[in-house]
C-alpha cells in the first residue's frame, strides 16, 4: 500500500495545557470561520442534496505545498478542487480532492489548471440524479465534470473544454473563466462567466467581459449564442441563483476608480460600489441584456473586516430555509503566519434575503460565522474528518498507504476512504454533540496504528472522560465502556491523541445507554443490506474494498458500519 497524505493540517508549533502538549490551532474554538482549520481553499460554490450542503473550491493548498509552504500563490500548480460537506453549518466533513488534471488528461495541452468551480445537480428524464461541476481552465476556457453523486466519482464527459474563444458569442472576452451555473424549474441549465480588464471597446464602468448562455439538455454544451451582460465594474466571480422564477446574478467588482459612475443610467439611487466588492443584478429574461436590473453592493471587500486585503468570490446559497454567503479571505493565512502570501480560505456568514423581491441585505463578515442549525448526533456514525476545528492533524487515503511517507500536493480524487492521521498532541473537535438525558454507554473508534486517544469534553485541556488505546496494523473497531454520567446533554467533544507512533482514525460512534441504565448489547449480526461507499446498494459483496453494512441489533435499532473487505 502507498501512503498519500492529503493535507498537512498544522505546523509543528505546540502549546502546553495541563501538562499535555497540544498542537496549536489556527481556527478558534467556537468560531465557524474559516470552514477548514487547515486546508487553504478559495472561490467557493455549493449545492444542497439530500439534507447536506456540499461545498467545493479552488485547491490553494496544492500550490501551498508545491511552493514548500512559502512564497506567493500564483495559482499555476492548482489542478484539483476540494470538497467539504455539512448538515449543521458548524461541523464540516472533508471529502478530499478532485484530481481535475487526471480526469481531463485526454485534453492534452488544452488543460492548464482548475479554479473557481460551480456545482449543480438535477434529476434527468430517466429519473436519475446527475451532478455537474464546471471549472475555470485557467483564464482561457471552461470545463465540466459529471458524476452520479456529489462526491463522485467524477469523469470528464468531453475531451476538450466546454467553452472557449471559439464558442459563439464569447469573443471578445479577456478571461473565459469563473463559471456560475443554475438549473431552472423546468430543468434547463444556464451559465454565466467571464472577467478581466476592460475590452478595447469597453470602459471601466462597462468592461464588456461578462457572458450569459443557455445550456443544452446534456448540460455540457452551449445552446445557441452567449450574450453580454451589462454588469458595471465587473471583474470576476460570476454566480447564479433563481428566486421565484427570477434570475439573480452575483459578481465581484474591479479595482478601478468610480469616477464615471454618473454615466450609468440604471444606477438609480444606488451609490457606486466599493472596489472589489460583491454586487448583484436581477432579471426575468436572462438573455436580454437590457432587462437586467442592477441592485447594488451586498458585501464590501473583505479587507474592510480586517481579514486581509485581497480579491473575493461570492456564492449565495439557500440551505435549510436560510441564506448564506460563502466567500474567501486570508483568515487562515494570517493565523498561520508562515510568511506565505495569497493563500485563501473559505468563510461563510448568514445573510437576510427576501425571495419575493430578490433583495439581498448587506452582509457583515464575522469570524464567528453562522450558528449551528442543530446539534450533532454522537450516536450516528461520524467520520473522523468531520470537525469544527483541529490542531496537528493531517488527512490521508487509507487505501493508498506505504512506508515511504511524503506530503502530497492534494491531487487525488475526492476520497471515499479518508482517515485522519494523528501524532501525539494532535486533536479534533466537533461542536454541540448532544448525548441526551440518558447518556452514552460506550464508544467505538475505528482506527489502526499505535496510539492513545482521549475524549475530552468542552475544553481540549480537560481531564479525559474516556480513553481508547489502539495497537493494530489493520483498521479495526476499538470499543470501551464509558461513564454515562459524564456523557449527557450537549458538549463540544474533543478527540485528543496523547501518545502515538502511527495512529490513523477513520470513524467514531457512541452507543446510547438504555433508559433503565442497561446498555445495548453488542451485535455481530449479519448485515441486512450492503452498500458501496458511494451509496450504491450491492447484491453481492465485492472481493475487496470498503463497504457500508446496514444491520439491526437485538433491540430492533438500525445501525451502519464501514468494513474493509479482503478475500
Backbone torsions as a table, in degrees:
resi	resn	phi	psi	omega
1	UNK	NA	153.8	-172.9
2	UNK	-119.6	125.0	179.4
3	UNK	-73.7	137.1	177.3
4	UNK	-144.5	83.4	-179.1
5	UNK	-66.4	125.5	-172.5
6	UNK	-86.1	-29.1	179.6
7	UNK	-158.8	128.0	172.9
8	UNK	-80.3	119.3	-167.2
9	UNK	-89.6	-20.3	-178.5
10	UNK	-155.6	162.3	175.3
11	UNK	-79.1	-178.4	-176.7
12	UNK	-87.1	5.2	178.2
13	UNK	-67.6	133.8	-177.4
14	UNK	-128.7	164.3	174.5
15	UNK	-126.9	160.4	179.8
16	UNK	-113.6	132.6	-178.9
17	UNK	-142.6	119.7	-179.3
18	UNK	52.2	39.8	177.6
19	UNK	82.4	-9.2	-180.0
20	UNK	-102.0	124.2	178.7
21	UNK	-80.6	118.8	-177.7
22	UNK	-117.7	143.1	178.7
23	UNK	-65.0	145.5	179.3
24	UNK	-70.4	149.6	176.6
25	UNK	-115.8	153.0	-176.1
26	UNK	-115.2	3.1	171.0
27	UNK	-124.6	122.7	-174.0
28	UNK	-66.0	141.2	176.1
29	UNK	-60.6	131.0	-179.4
30	UNK	95.3	-18.8	177.2
31	UNK	-86.3	148.3	176.9
32	UNK	-93.3	-13.9	-176.8
33	UNK	-119.8	142.5	-3.1
34	UNK	-73.5	168.3	-178.9
35	UNK	-58.7	-49.3	179.7
36	UNK	-99.4	134.8	178.5
37	UNK	-81.4	-1.5	-170.9
38	UNK	-152.0	-8.2	-176.9
39	UNK	-113.0	122.1	174.9
40	UNK	-73.9	128.8	-179.0
41	UNK	-157.8	157.8	-170.3
42	UNK	-152.4	-178.7	174.6
43	UNK	50.3	60.6	-170.0
44	UNK	-71.6	149.1	165.8
45	UNK	-139.9	168.1	-173.4
46	UNK	-160.3	162.6	171.7
47	UNK	-150.8	152.8	175.5
48	UNK	-103.0	133.7	179.4
49	UNK	-152.2	126.1	173.6
50	UNK	51.8	44.8	174.7
51	UNK	82.7	1.8	178.3
52	UNK	-122.4	152.6	174.6
53	UNK	-105.9	123.6	179.5
54	UNK	-103.7	131.5	-174.8
55	UNK	-119.0	129.9	-179.0
56	UNK	-123.9	151.1	179.9
57	UNK	-161.0	167.8	174.3
58	UNK	-65.6	135.9	-174.7
59	UNK	-88.5	74.3	177.3
60	UNK	-57.9	-26.6	-177.1
61	UNK	-65.0	-28.9	177.6
62	UNK	-62.5	-41.4	177.2
63	UNK	-70.5	-37.0	178.9
64	UNK	-58.9	-45.4	178.7
65	UNK	-68.9	-42.9	179.5
66	UNK	-60.0	-31.3	179.7
67	UNK	-83.2	0.3	-174.8
68	UNK	70.9	27.5	178.9
69	UNK	63.1	33.7	178.7
70	UNK	-150.6	177.0	177.7
71	UNK	76.4	-165.6	-176.7
72	UNK	-110.3	159.1	-177.9
73	UNK	-87.0	112.3	176.0
74	UNK	-106.4	3.2	172.4
75	UNK	69.6	-3.8	-172.1
76	UNK	-69.3	-25.5	-178.5
77	UNK	-95.0	4.1	-176.4
78	UNK	-85.4	107.9	-178.7
79	UNK	-130.8	28.9	179.2
80	UNK	-151.2	167.6	-179.8
81	UNK	-127.0	150.9	178.5
82	UNK	-100.3	157.2	-179.1
83	UNK	-135.9	128.6	172.4
84	UNK	-128.6	164.8	171.1
85	UNK	-151.1	160.8	178.9
86	UNK	-153.2	159.3	168.8
87	UNK	-124.2	-0.3	-177.6
88	UNK	-129.8	-3.0	-179.5
89	UNK	65.7	11.5	178.6
90	UNK	-122.1	-37.5	179.6
91	UNK	-114.9	129.1	-174.9
92	UNK	-117.5	136.8	176.0
93	UNK	-98.7	125.1	176.2
94	UNK	-86.9	121.8	-179.1
95	UNK	-100.5	8.4	178.1
96	UNK	92.3	-149.8	-173.1
97	UNK	-129.7	159.2	176.3
98	UNK	-107.9	117.0	-177.1
99	UNK	-81.1	84.6	-175.9
100	UNK	-66.2	-37.1	178.9
101	UNK	-59.1	-42.4	178.2
102	UNK	-68.0	-44.0	-178.1
103	UNK	-65.2	-29.6	-177.6
104	UNK	-106.1	26.0	-178.9
105	UNK	-63.0	-26.2	179.4
106	UNK	-69.1	-13.5	178.2
107	UNK	-71.0	-20.5	-176.1
108	UNK	64.8	-134.1	-177.2
109	UNK	-64.6	-15.7	-177.9
110	UNK	-69.1	-23.2	179.4
111	UNK	-87.7	133.3	-179.1
112	UNK	-125.5	-44.1	-175.3
113	UNK	-165.4	173.3	175.7
114	UNK	-135.3	111.4	-179.5
115	UNK	-128.9	162.2	163.1
116	UNK	45.3	69.3	-178.1
117	UNK	-76.2	165.3	169.3
118	UNK	-138.6	127.4	-172.6
119	UNK	-116.9	137.3	174.7
120	UNK	-143.8	163.8	171.7
121	UNK	-143.1	161.3	178.5
122	UNK	-154.0	164.3	170.4
123	UNK	-99.9	121.4	-175.2
124	UNK	-80.4	-178.5	-176.2
125	UNK	-62.9	-22.1	179.6
126	UNK	-89.8	2.8	179.1
127	UNK	83.8	11.4	-180.0
128	UNK	-98.8	141.4	176.9
129	UNK	-81.5	131.8	179.9
130	UNK	-123.4	141.9	-178.7
131	UNK	-121.1	136.6	-178.4
132	UNK	-127.3	135.7	-179.6
133	UNK	-127.5	109.5	-179.8
134	UNK	-95.6	146.1	-176.6
135	UNK	-147.8	156.2	176.1
136	UNK	-82.2	120.0	175.5
137	UNK	-87.8	81.5	-168.1
138	UNK	57.7	-139.5	-178.6
139	UNK	-106.7	11.3	-172.7
140	UNK	-112.1	-9.9	179.9
141	UNK	-166.1	175.0	-178.1
142	UNK	-129.0	131.4	178.0
143	UNK	-111.1	173.3	179.8
144	UNK	-142.9	140.9	173.0
145	UNK	-117.6	158.1	-176.7
146	UNK	-136.7	147.1	179.6
147	UNK	-153.9	170.0	176.4
148	UNK	-105.6	4.8	173.7
149	UNK	-148.4	161.0	-176.6
150	UNK	-68.4	-15.0	176.8
151	UNK	-113.8	14.0	175.2
152	UNK	94.6	-165.6	8.9
153	UNK	-70.3	141.0	-178.2
154	UNK	-92.4	155.5	174.2
155	UNK	-144.5	158.9	175.2
156	UNK	-94.4	112.9	-178.8
157	UNK	-74.2	-9.9	-179.1
158	UNK	-121.7	158.5	177.3
159	UNK	-99.9	14.8	179.6
160	UNK	-161.8	172.7	177.5
161	UNK	-60.7	152.1	179.3
162	UNK	-77.7	-36.7	-179.1
163	UNK	-130.5	132.3	173.3
164	UNK	-146.4	-166.6	-176.7
165	UNK	-66.5	-16.4	179.0
166	UNK	-91.2	-4.0	177.4
167	UNK	-68.5	131.8	-177.8
168	UNK	-53.6	130.5	176.3
169	UNK	88.5	-4.9	-175.6
170	UNK	-80.3	-50.8	-178.2
171	UNK	-69.7	144.0	-6.9
172	UNK	-86.6	134.7	178.4
173	UNK	-147.2	118.4	-173.9
174	UNK	-60.7	-50.3	-179.0
175	UNK	-121.9	116.1	176.7
176	UNK	-93.8	86.5	-174.2
177	UNK	-159.9	-172.2	177.4
178	UNK	52.7	62.9	178.8
179	UNK	-70.5	147.3	170.5
180	UNK	-131.2	122.4	-171.6
181	UNK	-125.2	145.4	175.9
182	UNK	-144.5	152.0	176.1
183	UNK	-113.9	125.3	-176.9
184	UNK	-81.5	-179.8	-174.6
185	UNK	-64.9	-20.1	178.3
186	UNK	-91.3	0.9	179.2
187	UNK	88.1	9.6	179.1
188	UNK	-87.2	135.6	178.7
189	UNK	-92.7	146.3	178.9
190	UNK	-133.2	145.0	-179.0
191	UNK	-134.5	137.1	171.3
192	UNK	-118.2	149.5	-177.6
193	UNK	-166.4	174.9	174.9
194	UNK	111.2	166.3	177.7
195	UNK	166.9	-178.8	177.7
196	UNK	115.6	-179.5	178.8
197	UNK	-68.3	162.1	-174.8
198	UNK	-57.8	143.7	171.3
199	UNK	-66.7	166.0	178.2
200	UNK	-61.2	-29.0	178.3
201	UNK	-93.8	-1.1	-178.2
202	UNK	-97.9	-164.0	-179.5
203	UNK	-151.5	173.3	175.1
204	UNK	-58.5	-41.5	-178.5
205	UNK	-67.1	-46.8	-179.6
206	UNK	-125.7	87.0	-176.2
207	UNK	-62.4	-27.5	177.0
208	UNK	82.2	21.5	-175.5
209	UNK	-110.2	1.5	-178.2
210	UNK	-92.1	137.3	-178.2
211	UNK	-130.5	152.3	178.7
212	UNK	-138.5	138.9	179.9
213	UNK	-151.9	155.4	171.8
214	UNK	-86.3	147.8	176.5
215	UNK	-101.0	149.9	174.8
216	UNK	-70.1	171.0	-178.2
217	UNK	-57.0	-32.5	-179.6
218	UNK	-67.0	-19.1	-175.3
219	UNK	67.0	11.5	-177.4
220	UNK	-122.6	17.2	178.7
221	UNK	-157.2	153.0	176.7
222	UNK	-74.6	138.1	175.9
223	UNK	-102.0	99.8	-178.6
224	UNK	94.5	-139.2	-174.1
225	UNK	-120.7	139.1	174.8
226	UNK	-71.7	147.9	178.4
227	UNK	-119.8	158.9	177.7
228	UNK	-78.8	140.9	171.8
229	UNK	-102.7	134.0	-179.8
230	UNK	-84.3	69.7	-176.6
231	UNK	-95.1	111.2	-176.8
232	UNK	-65.1	132.6	177.6
233	UNK	59.1	25.2	178.9
234	UNK	-59.9	140.0	174.2
235	UNK	-126.3	-43.4	-176.7
236	UNK	-170.9	-173.2	165.9
237	UNK	68.4	50.7	176.4
238	UNK	-70.9	140.0	170.0
239	UNK	-146.9	154.8	-177.6
240	UNK	-128.4	143.7	169.8
241	UNK	-136.6	162.5	172.7
242	UNK	-126.6	127.9	178.1
243	UNK	-127.1	116.2	-179.8
244	UNK	49.8	43.9	175.6
245	UNK	85.1	-7.3	-179.5
246	UNK	-99.2	142.4	179.1
247	UNK	-84.7	135.0	177.0
248	UNK	-119.5	116.2	-178.2
249	UNK	-106.8	122.6	178.1
250	UNK	-115.0	148.9	-177.3
251	UNK	-158.7	171.4	179.7
252	UNK	-108.1	136.5	-175.3
253	UNK	-87.7	169.7	-174.6
254	UNK	-84.8	178.8	179.0
255	UNK	-93.3	-1.8	-175.0
256	UNK	-68.5	161.2	177.0
257	UNK	-72.6	169.8	-172.8
258	UNK	-114.7	31.5	-174.7
259	UNK	-71.5	-8.9	178.5
260	UNK	-107.3	15.9	-177.5
261	UNK	-59.5	-34.7	-177.4
262	UNK	-64.7	-15.3	179.7
263	UNK	-82.0	-10.5	-177.4
264	UNK	-83.0	109.8	-173.2
265	UNK	-69.7	-24.6	-177.2
266	UNK	-96.1	15.3	-175.9
267	UNK	-70.5	-26.8	-177.6
268	UNK	57.4	-131.1	178.6
269	UNK	-95.8	5.4	-177.7
270	UNK	-72.2	132.9	174.0
271	UNK	-73.7	163.5	176.5
272	UNK	-61.9	136.8	179.8
273	UNK	-69.2	148.5	177.0
274	UNK	-70.3	163.4	-178.0
275	UNK	-67.1	143.1	178.5
276	UNK	50.4	49.8	177.8
277	UNK	-112.3	172.3	179.9
278	UNK	-101.6	123.3	-179.5
279	UNK	-122.4	170.3	178.8
280	UNK	-148.9	159.3	179.4
281	UNK	-138.4	156.0	-180.0
282	UNK	-134.4	156.7	177.8
283	UNK	-164.1	162.7	170.1
284	UNK	-96.2	-24.4	-173.7
285	UNK	-127.2	89.5	-168.8
286	UNK	-64.9	-23.3	-179.1
287	UNK	-91.5	5.8	174.6
288	UNK	-104.8	102.2	-175.8
289	UNK	-56.4	-34.6	-176.9
290	UNK	-73.0	-12.8	-175.3
291	UNK	-83.7	-13.8	-174.7
292	UNK	-73.4	133.3	179.8
293	UNK	-108.6	120.8	179.0
294	UNK	-76.5	129.1	-177.6
295	UNK	-109.8	-8.2	175.1
296	UNK	101.5	-167.1	-175.0
297	UNK	-89.6	134.0	175.5
298	UNK	-120.3	-10.6	171.1
299	UNK	-142.4	115.4	174.2
300	UNK	-66.2	171.2	179.6
301	UNK	-59.5	142.8	-175.3
302	UNK	-63.3	-20.5	177.1
303	UNK	-62.7	-24.6	179.0
304	UNK	-68.7	-13.7	-178.5
305	UNK	-108.5	12.6	176.7
306	UNK	77.1	17.0	-179.2
307	UNK	-96.9	9.4	-178.2
308	UNK	105.8	150.8	-176.2
309	UNK	-97.3	113.8	-177.3
310	UNK	-166.2	-170.4	179.0
311	UNK	-79.5	179.8	179.9
312	UNK	-152.1	172.6	-175.1
313	UNK	-158.6	103.9	-173.7
314	UNK	-86.9	150.0	168.8
315	UNK	-139.4	115.3	177.4
316	UNK	-91.5	124.1	-173.9
317	UNK	-135.7	131.2	171.6
318	UNK	-93.9	133.2	-180.0
319	UNK	-151.4	126.2	179.5
320	UNK	52.7	44.6	176.2
321	UNK	68.0	12.0	174.8
322	UNK	-119.2	153.9	173.8
323	UNK	-105.7	141.8	178.9
324	UNK	-132.9	151.9	171.2
325	UNK	-115.6	122.4	171.3
326	UNK	-93.8	148.3	-177.7
327	UNK	-157.6	175.6	171.8
328	UNK	-123.9	157.7	-179.3
329	UNK	-153.1	-172.4	179.6
330	UNK	-105.2	23.2	-176.8
331	UNK	-54.9	-51.0	-176.5
332	UNK	-67.8	-41.5	179.2
333	UNK	-59.7	-44.0	179.6
334	UNK	-63.9	-39.5	-179.5
335	UNK	-68.7	-38.2	-179.4
336	UNK	-74.1	-36.0	173.6
337	UNK	52.8	52.5	-179.3
338	UNK	-89.1	-10.2	-173.7
339	UNK	95.4	-13.1	174.8
340	UNK	-72.4	157.5	-177.1
341	UNK	-140.7	148.1	176.6
342	UNK	86.3	11.1	179.3
343	UNK	-97.5	118.7	-166.8
344	UNK	-101.0	162.5	177.6
345	UNK	-139.2	146.5	-175.0
346	UNK	-85.4	134.6	174.3
347	UNK	-123.7	172.6	-177.5
348	UNK	-153.5	141.1	172.1
349	UNK	-141.4	150.4	177.1
350	UNK	-73.3	145.4	-179.5
351	UNK	-136.3	148.9	179.4
352	UNK	-91.1	125.7	-178.3
353	UNK	-130.4	133.5	171.9
354	UNK	-99.4	103.1	-176.1
355	UNK	-63.6	-32.4	-176.3
356	UNK	-66.9	-40.1	179.8
357	UNK	-101.5	-4.1	-176.7
358	UNK	58.6	32.9	178.7
359	UNK	-90.6	125.5	175.8
360	UNK	-105.7	114.4	178.4
361	UNK	-68.1	154.7	179.5
362	UNK	-62.7	137.7	-177.6
363	UNK	-95.5	141.7	170.9
364	UNK	-109.5	115.3	177.2
365	UNK	-72.1	138.0	176.3
366	UNK	-140.6	152.0	173.9
367	UNK	-72.2	-23.1	179.5
368	UNK	-64.9	-34.8	178.9
369	UNK	70.8	-167.7	-176.9
370	UNK	-77.5	155.4	175.0
371	UNK	-73.2	153.2	177.0
372	UNK	-65.0	135.6	179.5
373	UNK	-74.1	-29.4	177.6
374	UNK	-162.0	170.2	178.8
375	UNK	-78.4	155.2	177.3
376	UNK	-80.8	140.9	-179.8
377	UNK	-94.4	106.0	-178.5
378	UNK	-74.8	-9.1	178.8
379	UNK	-89.3	-4.4	171.0
380	UNK	-92.6	152.6	178.5
381	UNK	-63.8	123.6	-177.5
382	UNK	-114.4	132.9	174.7
383	UNK	-73.2	142.7	177.0
384	UNK	-63.6	-22.6	179.3
385	UNK	-78.1	-1.3	176.1
386	UNK	-88.7	123.1	-176.8
387	UNK	-162.8	162.1	169.7
388	UNK	-94.8	-46.0	174.6
389	UNK	-149.0	175.0	-175.5
390	UNK	-166.9	168.7	173.8
391	UNK	-144.5	133.0	172.1
392	UNK	77.3	9.2	-176.4
393	UNK	-95.4	165.0	169.0
394	UNK	-141.0	161.5	179.6
395	UNK	-107.6	147.3	172.9
396	UNK	-152.1	159.8	179.5
397	UNK	-94.6	114.1	-171.3
398	UNK	-76.9	-1.9	173.3
399	UNK	-91.5	2.9	-171.7
400	UNK	-140.3	62.0	-170.9
401	UNK	-127.8	129.6	171.4
402	UNK	-131.7	-175.9	-179.5
403	UNK	-74.4	-22.0	-177.6
404	UNK	-79.2	92.7	-175.7
405	UNK	-80.9	127.3	174.7
406	UNK	-153.0	145.6	179.8
407	UNK	-78.9	124.6	-178.7
408	UNK	-83.2	179.3	-179.3
409	UNK	-100.6	24.1	-178.2
410	UNK	56.4	49.2	-174.6
411	UNK	-116.4	18.1	-179.0
412	UNK	-94.6	167.4	174.6
413	UNK	-58.3	154.2	173.6
414	UNK	-53.3	117.7	-168.3
415	UNK	-83.5	136.9	172.0
416	UNK	-92.4	-1.2	-171.7
417	UNK	-128.7	35.2	-177.4
418	UNK	-72.4	149.0	170.2
419	UNK	-138.4	167.3	179.1
420	UNK	-106.7	125.2	178.0
421	UNK	-92.4	132.2	-174.6
422	UNK	-131.5	130.6	170.7
423	UNK	-101.1	170.7	178.1
424	UNK	-58.0	128.3	-178.2
425	UNK	98.1	-13.0	178.2
426	UNK	-75.7	153.0	-178.5
427	UNK	-158.1	156.3	172.4
428	UNK	-129.7	158.9	178.8
429	UNK	-140.9	135.6	168.9
430	UNK	-113.1	146.3	-178.2
431	UNK	-93.4	141.2	169.4
432	UNK	56.9	56.8	171.0
433	UNK	-79.3	122.0	-172.7
434	UNK	-103.9	105.9	-178.7
435	UNK	-88.8	-5.4	179.1
436	UNK	74.7	-174.2	-177.0
437	UNK	-82.6	-26.9	-178.1
438	UNK	-77.3	-43.0	178.6
439	UNK	99.2	171.5	-178.2
440	UNK	-94.6	150.2	179.4
441	UNK	-105.1	-33.7	-177.7
442	UNK	-154.1	164.2	178.0
443	UNK	-128.9	134.6	175.2
444	UNK	-119.3	125.1	177.0
445	UNK	-117.6	127.7	175.5
446	UNK	-93.8	117.5	-173.0
447	UNK	-157.0	170.9	172.2
448	UNK	-147.5	170.4	-176.0
449	UNK	97.5	-159.9	-179.7
450	UNK	-128.6	126.0	-180.0
451	UNK	173.2	174.8	178.8
452	UNK	-126.0	130.3	176.6
453	UNK	-111.1	132.4	172.3
454	UNK	-111.4	139.4	172.6
455	UNK	-97.6	122.2	179.9
456	UNK	-121.5	145.8	-174.9
457	UNK	-112.1	126.7	169.7
458	UNK	73.4	-17.0	178.9
459	UNK	-151.4	128.3	-176.2
460	UNK	-68.4	-14.3	176.9
461	UNK	-97.9	6.5	-178.0
462	UNK	-71.1	166.2	174.4
463	UNK	-69.1	152.3	-177.9
464	UNK	-65.1	130.1	172.3
465	UNK	-89.0	-19.3	176.1
466	UNK	-161.0	151.9	-178.6
467	UNK	-135.3	136.5	176.6
468	UNK	-126.9	128.4	174.3
469	UNK	-100.8	134.4	-178.6
470	UNK	-120.1	131.5	175.4
471	UNK	-153.4	83.6	-178.8
472	UNK	-153.8	148.0	-179.2
473	UNK	-90.5	-6.9	179.1
474	UNK	-127.5	152.0	176.2
475	UNK	-58.3	127.8	-178.0
476	UNK	-151.1	159.4	177.1
477	UNK	-82.5	131.9	177.6
478	UNK	-121.5	118.5	-172.7
479	UNK	-119.6	135.7	174.5
480	UNK	-131.6	147.7	171.9
481	UNK	-75.5	143.6	179.9
482	UNK	-123.9	158.9	177.6
483	UNK	-77.4	106.6	-173.2
484	UNK	-67.1	-18.2	177.4
485	UNK	-67.9	-24.1	178.2
486	UNK	-84.8	-29.9	-174.6
487	UNK	-103.0	65.8	175.4
488	UNK	-128.3	156.0	176.0
489	UNK	65.9	-157.4	-170.9
490	UNK	-105.8	132.2	-179.6
491	UNK	-142.5	151.2	160.0
492	UNK	-76.5	130.8	-171.5
493	UNK	-114.0	127.3	179.9
494	UNK	-110.7	135.1	165.8
495	UNK	-105.2	114.4	-174.1
496	UNK	-117.0	125.8	177.7
497	UNK	-89.1	112.2	-176.2
498	UNK	-96.9	-17.5	176.7
499	UNK	-155.3	137.2	-178.3
500	UNK	-165.2	142.7	165.8
501	UNK	-111.3	-25.7	-179.1
502	UNK	-172.8	73.3	-174.2
503	UNK	-103.7	127.3	178.2
504	UNK	-125.9	122.7	-174.0
505	UNK	-112.0	129.2	-177.4
506	UNK	-101.1	-56.1	-176.9
507	UNK	-144.0	166.0	170.9
508	UNK	-145.8	154.2	-177.6
509	UNK	-162.4	131.6	173.6
510	UNK	-92.3	153.0	172.6
511	UNK	-108.8	128.7	-177.2
512	UNK	-76.9	137.9	175.1
513	UNK	-70.5	152.2	175.8
514	UNK	-75.9	154.5	-177.2
515	UNK	-56.1	-28.9	179.4
516	UNK	-88.1	12.5	178.3
517	UNK	73.4	7.5	173.7
518	UNK	-88.7	126.6	-175.6
519	UNK	-78.0	152.3	177.1
520	UNK	-68.3	133.4	179.3
521	UNK	-67.7	147.3	174.3
522	UNK	-70.1	157.4	-178.7
523	UNK	-136.9	142.1	172.5
524	UNK	-118.1	28.3	-178.6
525	UNK	-59.2	150.6	176.6
526	UNK	-64.3	145.3	-178.5
527	UNK	-66.7	146.7	175.9
528	UNK	-87.0	-19.8	177.8
529	UNK	-156.1	147.5	-180.0
530	UNK	-126.6	133.0	-177.9
531	UNK	-125.4	148.0	167.9
532	UNK	-68.3	161.8	-175.1
533	UNK	-65.0	-20.0	177.7
534	UNK	-87.9	5.1	174.6
535	UNK	99.2	-2.9	179.8
536	UNK	-81.0	130.5	-178.9
537	UNK	-72.8	138.4	-177.8
538	UNK	-107.1	137.1	175.4
539	UNK	-86.2	-27.6	174.3
540	UNK	-133.4	146.2	-179.5
541	UNK	-70.4	142.5	177.8
542	UNK	-69.5	163.9	179.0
543	UNK	-72.0	-27.7	178.1
544	UNK	-157.5	165.1	178.7
545	UNK	113.3	-178.8	-177.0
546	UNK	-96.4	135.2	176.6
547	UNK	-130.6	160.5	172.0
548	UNK	-109.1	123.5	179.6
549	UNK	-105.3	132.6	175.6
550	UNK	-104.1	132.5	-178.9
551	UNK	-147.2	166.7	-179.4
552	UNK	-121.0	129.4	-179.9
553	UNK	-82.8	179.8	-174.0
554	UNK	-68.3	-13.5	176.2
555	UNK	-92.5	2.6	179.4
556	UNK	86.0	7.7	179.9
557	UNK	-86.8	135.7	180.0
558	UNK	-88.1	140.2	-179.6
559	UNK	-136.0	166.9	172.7
560	UNK	-137.5	143.5	179.3
561	UNK	-142.1	149.7	174.6
562	UNK	-93.6	143.4	179.6
563	UNK	-142.4	137.2	175.8
564	UNK	-87.6	121.3	-178.6
565	UNK	-93.5	128.7	175.4
566	UNK	-136.2	124.0	178.6
567	UNK	-126.3	NA	NA
